[in-house]
Structures are given as structure tokens and as C-alpha cells.
């Protein structure tokens, strides 16, 4: 076994939205070969690591990634050949140094992350162990409780719903396989209900239904009906998780909001917090992502003070998987949980550092996909490796989402009686 990196190359492929992204191939000296594909987000925080795009309007409307591919092939590859793939931190540190910017804007986070993930996967394969065990150690055996996106709004759908994601969470299931069944059945019952009401059953970017509805409340009422129609008890078997992606309907990203898609109108941070309190009383909500905009730190702190003892208040755009912002959030008590997206920060080791910071603070964390996904199942293994017990990776439709769920069922079967599952 020789885990020195011997070859690295990249190519341009398409993601689930039909937009270009980066695929990286890595080969080690012992002949091990691995590949990774990088996701892309639609609802992005302004402090995320930079996704390098070509800007050439004659190709893919300017969204090509040939520059990022070139950076892998011409700049990164020669610089990392000979590095031990099993030394992930050293590799990632070298990639950051090679880029030379805080936001990875030189080489592109899409180029850097593609290499980082492919090297981790190659090293795991060389050692002959699953990726989740390679990254998480011999005790990695906790399957995440999935938050399945079953109804889309906001930036992920062209409809009249402000909230970006309404998710079903199988908190009462005995294991991952059964939990997935609970929410998949709920998804299909929701489709039947929408059809019966003459509402659209087309889906948004992450596979959830995207009907036009009279209010955001109406979306949750429909999901309640679907849970019960599937034979489950709301709050006991299946709960709700929301992602407001509030930056998408904030007019200043700080304290002013306009829920114009649904017609709910304008409100300030206090009004949005009050709305949150109302919904948490009315619906079985267990977690809520980005209830305020990414620069509304005061609003987040108020929201957490009022509801943090009842639900997980998750920062996504607020923290962008960056330990600098997570540390501020811990200090200001702006949340009690963090969404972890590898491409927000750009390397595997920095994502792990963000998870460790959450653990040290007693915070929870949820591993997440992006709206522009690929068939790559890296985050499924990563979720088990990180032992956080939470994952969101889309709906019970679209193969790029289903691939992650299927991988988790494989892991659960492999672990056998050793597998753990709990909220």
C-alpha cells in the first residue's frame, strides 16, 4: 500500500440543474483510483467560499467551470503529487496555501473541494475501509435522522410560498430504513392530496412539490394532512423541519423582510420572531434553519432566546460552515445548531473543524446537500462519520437525492446490529 498521490485531473460535468460543475479524479501510487463531484448552491450566503465560474456568456450562460478545471489540472495537480493522501489536514492546508485567499477565490472552492473529497475517498479505498469509517473512526455507526424536503418554496421553486423548504423528519422511527419509509410514504400521500385539490405536483430543485398556495401556513397544513393520511401521528412519528432561507426575502439582509410571494407582506425582525413563536406552538417543528437573514445577528439571538429551548435553531447563511462565524454565534448565542455544507468552506478538514467546534460548544449540527447536486454520495458517509444524527439531502424524488438515501441504507445494513439511530 502506497498512498502517495500520483495523478490528479478534472473535467467539467453537469449538476442536477443542468449547470456545469467540477469532477475530480485522483490516483495513488498503489493504483487506487477515486472520483468526486462538487455540488452547487442556489441559496448562497455572501460569505461562502467562492465557486469559480468562467463568466463566458457564450458557454452555459456564463456558468462554465473550465477555469476551475484548469486550476486542478495545471496548478493543483503538480503541487500535490507525492503528498500522502492519508494526511488530509496537510493536503487541505497545502491547497489553501496554494490558493492564497481567505475565500478560495483564486483557484475556486469548487476546484479545491473536488480534490479534497477525491483524495479522502482514494485514501479510504487504499486502506480498504468505508469512507465513513475512514473519516469517523472505528466507532462511527450512528445513522442520521433524515429531514426530507417534501414541499419547496423560496429560491427553490417558482411558486407563491416564501419558506424555502418544508421537511418531514421521522423522529419516531426505530431505524433509518423505517424512517425513510415513513417520510417517503408521506411524500406520496402529499402528492395524492395535491392532485385531489387540483394543485401542481411538479417539483422544485430539491425534489419537493412546488404548488401555489394561499399562505405559508397552508403548506404546513397540507403536510399535516399527508402525515395523517400515511397513518402516522404528527409530532410523535413525524415532525417538521423548516428552512426559511430568510435572506431570500429580506430587503436589506439585516432586519427588514417582505414575504411577498405568499402575500404575507412586510415585517421587521420582531415580527418574524413572533411569527416563529406562533408556528412552533401550532405545528410539530423540531428544527428551523435560517429563520432570519444572514446579517440579522440580533434577530437570530432573539429568536434563539425565545425558541432555542424548544427547537434546533440552525444557522446556514449566518455561519457558512466557517469557524470564524460559528465562534461569533456561540459567543452571542445566536443559534444552537449549524448547517454543515462542504462546499461552503471548501475542504473536508475545515468542515470537520466546524463540526468539532459545534461539539465543543454543545451545539448540534446537520450535514447538508446543495440544490445543485450530483450522484456523488460523499455526504452520506460524511454524516455517519461526523456522528451528528441529522442530514438533509432532498426529497423522495430525483436520483441525485435518492443516491444519498440508498447509500445510507447500505451503510445501515453493513453496520447491522451496531447501527444507531435516534433524534
ZILIN-V673632 format. One record per residue. N is the residue number from 1. RES is the residue in one letter. SS is DSSP state (~ for helix, > for strand, _ for the rest). OMEGA is omega in whole degrees, -180 to 180 (NA if undefined). NEAR is the number of other ideal C-beta (glycine too) atoms within 8 Angstrom. Layout:
n->N res->RES ss->SS omega->OMEGA near->NEAR
n->N res->RES ss->SS omega->OMEGA near->NEAR
This chain:
n->1 res->X ss->_ omega->177 near->5
n->2 res->X ss->_ omega->-173 near->6
n->3 res->X ss->_ omega->174 near->15
n->4 res->X ss->> omega->178 near->11
n->5 res->X ss->> omega->-179 near->18
n->6 res->X ss->> omega->-179 near->7
n->7 res->X ss->> omega->176 near->9
n->8 res->X ss->> omega->175 near->16
n->9 res->X ss->> omega->-177 near->9
n->10 res->X ss->> omega->175 near->15
n->11 res->X ss->> omega->177 near->8
n->12 res->X ss->> omega->175 near->11
n->13 res->X ss->> omega->178 near->10
n->14 res->X ss->> omega->176 near->6
n->15 res->X ss->_ omega->-174 near->15
n->16 res->X ss->_ omega->175 near->10
n->17 res->X ss->_ omega->-178 near->9
n->18 res->X ss->_ omega->177 near->5
n->19 res->X ss->_ omega->-179 near->10
n->20 res->X ss->> omega->171 near->10
n->21 res->X ss->> omega->-172 near->16
n->22 res->X ss->> omega->170 near->17
n->23 res->X ss->> omega->-177 near->14
n->24 res->X ss->> omega->176 near->17
n->25 res->X ss->> omega->179 near->13
n->26 res->X ss->> omega->174 near->17
n->27 res->X ss->> omega->178 near->11
n->28 res->X ss->> omega->-177 near->16
n->29 res->X ss->_ omega->179 near->8
n->30 res->X ss->_ omega->177 near->8
n->31 res->X ss->_ omega->179 near->6
n->32 res->X ss->_ omega->178 near->10
n->33 res->X ss->> omega->179 near->9
n->34 res->X ss->> omega->-178 near->11
n->35 res->X ss->> omega->175 near->10
n->36 res->X ss->> omega->178 near->13
n->37 res->X ss->> omega->-171 near->14
n->38 res->X ss->_ omega->177 near->15
n->39 res->X ss->_ omega->-180 near->13
n->40 res->X ss->> omega->-178 near->14
n->41 res->X ss->_ omega->173 near->13
n->42 res->X ss->_ omega->177 near->11
n->43 res->X ss->_ omega->-172 near->12
n->44 res->X ss->_ omega->175 near->7
n->45 res->X ss->_ omega->-176 near->11
n->46 res->X ss->_ omega->-179 near->7
n->47 res->X ss->_ omega->178 near->8
n->48 res->X ss->_ omega->171 near->13
n->49 res->X ss->_ omega->-172 near->12
n->50 res->X ss->_ omega->173 near->10
n->51 res->X ss->_ omega->-173 near->11
n->52 res->X ss->_ omega->176 near->13
n->53 res->X ss->_ omega->-173 near->10
n->54 res->X ss->_ omega->-177 near->11
n->55 res->X ss->_ omega->179 near->5
n->56 res->X ss->_ omega->-174 near->7
n->57 res->X ss->_ omega->179 near->6
n->58 res->X ss->_ omega->178 near->3
n->59 res->X ss->_ omega->175 near->9
n->60 res->X ss->~ omega->177 near->8
n->61 res->X ss->~ omega->178 near->5
n->62 res->X ss->~ omega->-174 near->10
n->63 res->X ss->_ omega->178 near->9
n->64 res->X ss->_ omega->-178 near->12
n->65 res->X ss->_ omega->-179 near->15
n->66 res->X ss->~ omega->177 near->9
n->67 res->X ss->~ omega->179 near->11
n->68 res->X ss->~ omega->177 near->15
n->69 res->X ss->~ omega->178 near->13
n->70 res->X ss->~ omega->180 near->9
n->71 res->X ss->~ omega->175 near->13
n->72 res->X ss->~ omega->-173 near->17
n->73 res->X ss->~ omega->-172 near->11
n->74 res->X ss->~ omega->-176 near->7
n->75 res->X ss->~ omega->-177 near->11
n->76 res->X ss->~ omega->-175 near->15
n->77 res->X ss->~ omega->-179 near->12
n->78 res->X ss->~ omega->-177 near->7
n->79 res->X ss->~ omega->-175 near->8
n->80 res->X ss->~ omega->177 near->14
n->81 res->X ss->_ omega->-178 near->11
n->82 res->X ss->_ omega->176 near->5
n->83 res->X ss->_ omega->178 near->11
n->84 res->X ss->> omega->-178 near->8
n->85 res->X ss->_ omega->-179 near->16
n->86 res->X ss->_ omega->178 near->8
n->87 res->X ss->_ omega->-173 near->8
n->88 res->X ss->~ omega->-178 near->13
n->89 res->X ss->~ omega->-180 near->7
n->90 res->X ss->~ omega->178 near->9
n->91 res->X ss->~ omega->-177 near->16
n->92 res->X ss->~ omega->177 near->13
n->93 res->X ss->~ omega->179 near->9
n->94 res->X ss->~ omega->178 near->11
n->95 res->X ss->~ omega->179 near->15
n->96 res->X ss->~ omega->179 near->10
n->97 res->X ss->~ omega->180 near->7
n->98 res->X ss->~ omega->179 near->10
n->99 res->X ss->~ omega->174 near->11
n->100 res->X ss->_ omega->178 near->5
n->101 res->X ss->_ omega->-180 near->8
n->102 res->X ss->_ omega->-175 near->3
n->103 res->X ss->_ omega->178 near->9
n->104 res->X ss->_ omega->-177 near->14
n->105 res->X ss->_ omega->-179 near->8
n->106 res->X ss->_ omega->180 near->7
n->107 res->X ss->_ omega->-178 near->13
n->108 res->X ss->_ omega->179 near->16
n->109 res->X ss->~ omega->179 near->15
n->110 res->X ss->~ omega->176 near->15
n->111 res->X ss->~ omega->-176 near->17
n->112 res->X ss->~ omega->-178 near->17
n->113 res->X ss->~ omega->178 near->14
n->114 res->X ss->~ omega->178 near->16
n->115 res->X ss->~ omega->-178 near->17
n->116 res->X ss->~ omega->-179 near->16
n->117 res->X ss->~ omega->-178 near->15
n->118 res->X ss->~ omega->179 near->15
n->119 res->X ss->~ omega->178 near->15
n->120 res->X ss->~ omega->-179 near->14
n->121 res->X ss->~ omega->180 near->14
n->122 res->X ss->~ omega->180 near->17
n->123 res->X ss->~ omega->178 near->14
n->124 res->X ss->~ omega->180 near->13
n->125 res->X ss->~ omega->179 near->9
n->126 res->X ss->~ omega->178 near->13
n->127 res->X ss->~ omega->178 near->10
n->128 res->X ss->_ omega->180 near->4
n->129 res->X ss->_ omega->179 near->6
n->130 res->X ss->_ omega->-179 near->9
n->131 res->X ss->~ omega->-179 near->12
n->132 res->X ss->~ omega->-180 near->13
n->133 res->X ss->~ omega->178 near->12
n->134 res->X ss->~ omega->-178 near->12
n->135 res->X ss->~ omega->-172 near->14
n->136 res->X ss->~ omega->-180 near->11
n->137 res->X ss->_ omega->-173 near->6
n->138 res->X ss->_ omega->-179 near->4
n->139 res->X ss->_ omega->179 near->5
n->140 res->X ss->_ omega->-176 near->12
n->141 res->X ss->_ omega->-180 near->9
n->142 res->X ss->> omega->176 near->12
n->143 res->X ss->> omega->-179 near->14
n->144 res->X ss->_ omega->169 near->13
n->145 res->X ss->> omega->-176 near->16
n->146 res->X ss->> omega->170 near->15
n->147 res->X ss->> omega->-174 near->13
n->148 res->X ss->> omega->178 near->15
n->149 res->X ss->> omega->-179 near->14
n->150 res->X ss->> omega->174 near->16
n->151 res->X ss->> omega->-175 near->15
n->152 res->X ss->> omega->172 near->19
n->153 res->X ss->_ omega->176 near->18
n->154 res->X ss->~ omega->-177 near->16
n->155 res->X ss->~ omega->-178 near->8
n->156 res->X ss->~ omega->-179 near->15
n->157 res->X ss->_ omega->178 near->11
n->158 res->X ss->_ omega->-178 near->3
n->159 res->X ss->_ omega->-174 near->13
n->160 res->X ss->_ omega->-178 near->9
n->161 res->X ss->_ omega->-178 near->16
n->162 res->X ss->_ omega->-176 near->12
n->163 res->X ss->_ omega->-171 near->13
n->164 res->X ss->_ omega->-177 near->12
n->165 res->X ss->> omega->169 near->18
n->166 res->X ss->> omega->-173 near->15
n->167 res->X ss->> omega->176 near->13
n->168 res->X ss->> omega->-174 near->17
n->169 res->X ss->> omega->-176 near->16
n->170 res->X ss->_ omega->-175 near->14
n->171 res->X ss->_ omega->-176 near->11
n->172 res->X ss->_ omega->-178 near->9
n->173 res->X ss->_ omega->-180 near->13
n->174 res->X ss->_ omega->-179 near->4
n->175 res->X ss->_ omega->-177 near->10
n->176 res->X ss->~ omega->-177 near->15
n->177 res->X ss->~ omega->180 near->8
n->178 res->X ss->~ omega->177 near->10
n->179 res->X ss->~ omega->178 near->13
n->180 res->X ss->~ omega->177 near->14
n->181 res->X ss->~ omega->180 near->9
n->182 res->X ss->~ omega->-172 near->16
n->183 res->X ss->~ omega->174 near->16
n->184 res->X ss->~ omega->177 near->10
n->185 res->X ss->~ omega->177 near->11
n->186 res->X ss->~ omega->177 near->16
n->187 res->X ss->~ omega->-178 near->15
n->188 res->X ss->~ omega->175 near->10
n->189 res->X ss->~ omega->176 near->12
n->190 res->X ss->~ omega->178 near->14
n->191 res->X ss->~ omega->179 near->10
n->192 res->X ss->~ omega->-179 near->9
n->193 res->X ss->~ omega->179 near->12
n->194 res->X ss->~ omega->178 near->13
n->195 res->X ss->~ omega->-179 near->9
n->196 res->X ss->~ omega->-179 near->6
n->197 res->X ss->_ omega->179 near->6
n->198 res->X ss->_ omega->-179 near->4
n->199 res->X ss->_ omega->-177 near->9
n->200 res->X ss->_ omega->175 near->9
n->201 res->X ss->_ omega->171 near->9
n->202 res->X ss->_ omega->-175 near->5
n->203 res->X ss->> omega->178 near->11
n->204 res->X ss->_ omega->-175 near->12
n->205 res->X ss->_ omega->-175 near->11
n->206 res->X ss->_ omega->172 near->14
n->207 res->X ss->_ omega->177 near->13
n->208 res->X ss->_ omega->179 near->16
n->209 res->X ss->> omega->-174 near->14
n->210 res->X ss->_ omega->-180 near->15
n->211 res->X ss->_ omega->169 near->10
n->212 res->X ss->_ omega->-176 near->7
n->213 res->X ss->_ omega->-177 near->13
n->214 res->X ss->_ omega->-178 near->6
n->215 res->X ss->_ omega->174 near->9
n->216 res->X ss->~ omega->176 near->13
n->217 res->X ss->~ omega->-179 near->8
n->218 res->X ss->~ omega->178 near->9
n->219 res->X ss->~ omega->-179 near->14
n->220 res->X ss->~ omega->176 near->13
n->221 res->X ss->~ omega->178 near->8
n->222 res->X ss->~ omega->-180 near->13
n->223 res->X ss->~ omega->175 near->15
n->224 res->X ss->~ omega->179 near->10
n->225 res->X ss->~ omega->-179 near->9
n->226 res->X ss->~ omega->178 near->14
n->227 res->X ss->~ omega->-179 near->15
n->228 res->X ss->~ omega->178 near->10
n->229 res->X ss->~ omega->178 near->9
n->230 res->X ss->_ omega->178 near->11
n->231 res->X ss->_ omega->-178 near->5
n->232 res->X ss->_ omega->-179 near->13
n->233 res->X ss->_ omega->178 near->9
n->234 res->X ss->> omega->179 near->12
n->235 res->X ss->_ omega->180 near->6
n->236 res->X ss->_ omega->178 near->8
n->237 res->X ss->_ omega->-176 near->11
n->238 res->X ss->> omega->178 near->17
n->239 res->X ss->> omega->180 near->11
n->240 res->X ss->> omega->165 near->13
n->241 res->X ss->> omega->-180 near->15
n->242 res->X ss->> omega->167 near->14
n->243 res->X ss->> omega->180 near->13
n->244 res->X ss->_ omega->-170 near->13
n->245 res->X ss->_ omega->-169 near->15
n->246 res->X ss->~ omega->176 near->13
n->247 res->X ss->~ omega->-177 near->12
n->248 res->X ss->~ omega->176 near->9
n->249 res->X ss->~ omega->173 near->11
n->250 res->X ss->> omega->-179 near->14
n->251 res->X ss->_ omega->180 near->6
n->252 res->X ss->_ omega->-178 near->7
n->253 res->X ss->_ omega->-176 near->9
n->254 res->X ss->_ omega->-174 near->8
n->255 res->X ss->_ omega->-178 near->9
n->256 res->X ss->> omega->-174 near->9
n->257 res->X ss->> omega->177 near->14
n->258 res->X ss->> omega->180 near->9
n->259 res->X ss->> omega->-171 near->13
n->260 res->X ss->_ omega->-180 near->9
n->261 res->X ss->_ omega->-179 near->11
n->262 res->X ss->_ omega->-178 near->12
n->263 res->X ss->_ omega->-179 near->9
n->264 res->X ss->_ omega->173 near->9
n->265 res->X ss->> omega->-175 near->7
n->266 res->X ss->> omega->174 near->7
n->267 res->X ss->> omega->177 near->10
n->268 res->X ss->> omega->-178 near->8
n->269 res->X ss->~ omega->-179 near->12
n->270 res->X ss->~ omega->179 near->9
n->271 res->X ss->~ omega->179 near->9
n->272 res->X ss->~ omega->177 near->15
n->273 res->X ss->~ omega->179 near->14
n->274 res->X ss->~ omega->177 near->8
n->275 res->X ss->~ omega->177 near->9
n->276 res->X ss->~ omega->178 near->13
n->277 res->X ss->~ omega->179 near->10
n->278 res->X ss->~ omega->-177 near->8
n->279 res->X ss->~ omega->-180 near->12
n->280 res->X ss->~ omega->176 near->12
n->281 res->X ss->~ omega->-173 near->5
n->282 res->X ss->~ omega->-174 near->7
n->283 res->X ss->_ omega->-179 near->9
n->284 res->X ss->_ omega->-178 near->8
n->285 res->X ss->> omega->178 near->12
n->286 res->X ss->> omega->177 near->11
n->287 res->X ss->> omega->-175 near->15
n->288 res->X ss->> omega->-177 near->15
n->289 res->X ss->> omega->178 near->15
n->290 res->X ss->_ omega->177 near->15
n->291 res->X ss->_ omega->176 near->13
n->292 res->X ss->_ omega->-178 near->14
n->293 res->X ss->_ omega->-170 near->15
n->294 res->X ss->_ omega->177 near->11
n->295 res->X ss->_ omega->-180 near->6
n->296 res->X ss->_ omega->-178 near->14
n->297 res->X ss->~ omega->179 near->10
n->298 res->X ss->~ omega->178 near->8
n->299 res->X ss->~ omega->177 near->14
n->300 res->X ss->~ omega->-179 near->16
n->301 res->X ss->~ omega->178 near->11
n->302 res->X ss->~ omega->180 near->11
n->303 res->X ss->~ omega->-179 near->15
n->304 res->X ss->~ omega->178 near->13
n->305 res->X ss->~ omega->-177 near->8
n->306 res->X ss->~ omega->-172 near->9
n->307 res->X ss->~ omega->-175 near->13
n->308 res->X ss->_ omega->177 near->12
n->309 res->X ss->_ omega->-179 near->3
n->310 res->X ss->_ omega->-176 near->5
n->311 res->X ss->_ omega->170 near->10
n->312 res->X ss->> omega->175 near->10
n->313 res->X ss->> omega->-169 near->15
n->314 res->X ss->> omega->174 near->13
n->315 res->X ss->> omega->177 near->17
n->316 res->X ss->_ omega->176 near->15
n->317 res->X ss->_ omega->180 near->14
n->318 res->X ss->_ omega->-172 near->15
n->319 res->X ss->_ omega->-178 near->14
n->320 res->X ss->_ omega->176 near->14
n->321 res->X ss->_ omega->-176 near->13
n->322 res->X ss->_ omega->-176 near->11
n->323 res->X ss->~ omega->179 near->9
n->324 res->X ss->~ omega->-179 near->6
n->325 res->X ss->~ omega->177 near->12
n->326 res->X ss->~ omega->178 near->14
n->327 res->X ss->~ omega->177 near->9
n->328 res->X ss->~ omega->180 near->10
n->329 res->X ss->~ omega->178 near->15
n->330 res->X ss->~ omega->-179 near->10
n->331 res->X ss->~ omega->-176 near->6
n->332 res->X ss->~ omega->-178 near->8
n->333 res->X ss->_ omega->-176 near->11
n->334 res->X ss->_ omega->179 near->11
n->335 res->X ss->_ omega->171 near->15
n->336 res->X ss->_ omega->-179 near->9
n->337 res->X ss->> omega->-177 near->14
n->338 res->X ss->> omega->172 near->17
n->339 res->X ss->> omega->-178 near->13
n->340 res->X ss->> omega->177 near->14
n->341 res->X ss->_ omega->-175 near->14
n->342 res->X ss->~ omega->-176 near->15
n->343 res->X ss->~ omega->173 near->16
n->344 res->X ss->~ omega->-177 near->12
n->345 res->X ss->~ omega->168 near->14
n->346 res->X ss->_ omega->174 near->12
n->347 res->X ss->_ omega->179 near->13
n->348 res->X ss->~ omega->-175 near->14
n->349 res->X ss->~ omega->177 near->12
n->350 res->X ss->~ omega->176 near->12
n->351 res->X ss->~ omega->177 near->14
n->352 res->X ss->~ omega->177 near->10
n->353 res->X ss->~ omega->179 near->9
n->354 res->X ss->~ omega->178 near->17
n->355 res->X ss->~ omega->180 near->12
n->356 res->X ss->~ omega->179 near->8
n->357 res->X ss->~ omega->177 near->12
n->358 res->X ss->~ omega->-180 near->14
n->359 res->X ss->~ omega->-178 near->9
n->360 res->X ss->~ omega->-179 near->6
n->361 res->X ss->~ omega->-177 near->7
n->362 res->X ss->_ omega->178 near->4
n->363 res->X ss->_ omega->173 near->11
n->364 res->X ss->> omega->-179 near->11
n->365 res->X ss->> omega->-179 near->15
n->366 res->X ss->> omega->176 near->17
n->367 res->X ss->> omega->-173 near->13
n->368 res->X ss->> omega->169 near->12
n->369 res->X ss->_ omega->170 near->13
n->370 res->X ss->_ omega->-178 near->11
n->371 res->X ss->_ omega->172 near->14
n->372 res->X ss->> omega->-174 near->13
n->373 res->X ss->_ omega->174 near->13
n->374 res->X ss->_ omega->180 near->12
n->375 res->X ss->_ omega->-180 near->7
n->376 res->X ss->_ omega->-177 near->11
n->377 res->X ss->_ omega->-176 near->10
n->378 res->X ss->~ omega->-174 near->11
n->379 res->X ss->~ omega->176 near->13
n->380 res->X ss->~ omega->176 near->15
n->381 res->X ss->~ omega->-178 near->14
n->382 res->X ss->~ omega->-180 near->15
n->383 res->X ss->~ omega->177 near->13
n->384 res->X ss->~ omega->-179 near->16
n->385 res->X ss->~ omega->-175 near->14
n->386 res->X ss->~ omega->170 near->13
n->387 res->X ss->_ omega->-178 near->8
n->388 res->X ss->_ omega->176 near->14
n->389 res->X ss->_ omega->180 near->9
n->390 res->X ss->> omega->179 near->13
n->391 res->X ss->> omega->166 near->15
n->392 res->X ss->> omega->-178 near->16
n->393 res->X ss->_ omega->172 near->12
n->394 res->X ss->_ omega->-169 near->14
n->395 res->X ss->_ omega->178 near->13
n->396 res->X ss->_ omega->175 near->12
n->397 res->X ss->_ omega->-178 near->8
n->398 res->X ss->_ omega->-171 near->11
n->399 res->X ss->~ omega->179 near->6
n->400 res->X ss->~ omega->175 near->11
n->401 res->X ss->~ omega->-178 near->16
n->402 res->X ss->~ omega->-180 near->10
n->403 res->X ss->~ omega->-180 near->11
n->404 res->X ss->~ omega->178 near->14
n->405 res->X ss->~ omega->-180 near->13
n->406 res->X ss->~ omega->178 near->9
n->407 res->X ss->~ omega->179 near->11
n->408 res->X ss->~ omega->175 near->17
n->409 res->X ss->~ omega->175 near->11
n->410 res->X ss->~ omega->-179 near->8
n->411 res->X ss->~ omega->180 near->15
n->412 res->X ss->~ omega->179 near->13
n->413 res->X ss->~ omega->179 near->7
n->414 res->X ss->~ omega->-179 near->7
n->415 res->X ss->~ omega->178 near->10
n->416 res->X ss->~ omega->-177 near->6
n->417 res->X ss->~ omega->179 near->4
n->418 res->X ss->~ omega->-178 near->6
n->419 res->X ss->_ omega->177 near->13
n->420 res->X ss->> omega->179 near->7
n->421 res->X ss->> omega->176 near->12
n->422 res->X ss->_ omega->-179 near->6
n->423 res->X ss->_ omega->NA near->6
